[in-house]
Amino acid sequence: MKYTKPYVPPTLTVDAVVFQISNGVLEVLLLKRPNEPFRGEWALPGGYNAEGETTTDALHRIALQKTGVDIKKDLRYIEQLYTFDTVDRDPRGHAVSVVYMGCGRDIEVREAGSHVAFLDVNNLPRLAYDHANIIRYARERLISKLTYTNLVSSFLEKRFTLTQLQAAYEIIFGREFDKRNFRKKFLSLNLIHKTDETWRDGAHRPAHLYEFNDKKLETLAHSFD
């Protein structure tokens, strides 16, 4: 194809989809845009990829400056999710976004306030750009990842009960699992082991605490779901 117009490269940006579980819901990190376009609307933390930066360098800088979240220290897992390049996703012109997905627990938002917050993914306000679609895509990826890896460990304490483990799956998947079948299937994967500690919730009988065998991301021999 022969081009008749001068070549204008697209703008390269980086966005972060950061998930955590809090108060029984799956939350995503968002901020209110201070400037146009979409001023005052919630959006994923993101920004321009500067010359001389890798996308991971840009991600770390942007997240730290705009939300106070340290990607390298605060997240237990991060991966490059997808490159979104629809030509009309940004009203200012063609912008290509390299999106990363991260997971963690008790993430401290050091710039917390009315403009930065973790919000329930099931009850999000109107979002800027195509960020609603990006979050849906990221959650689908997260659900898929939980069917063949031990990624759920990123959302749990080091030691946890089987009830807490199942609750994390149900929150992320958005549906309930049969208690007996869930435990039988998960224990058969040999990803966790029982410790000599127990945990008591109110008047209920103490429950055994478990740990994952490996802190690193591990791929299962067969799918969980």
Buried (B, 14 or more C-beta within 10 A) or exposed (E): EEEEEEEEEEBBBBBBBBBBBBEEBBBBBBBBBEEEEBEEBBBBBBBEBEEEBEBBEBBBBBBBEBBBBBBEEBBBBBEEBBEBEEEEBBEEEBBBBBBBBBBBBEBEBEBEEEBBBBBEBEEBEEBBBBBBEBBEBBBEBBBEBBBBBBBBBBBBEEBBBBBBBBBBBBBBBEEEBEEEEBBEEBBEBEBBEEEEEEBEEEEEEEBEBBBBEEEEBBEEEEEBE
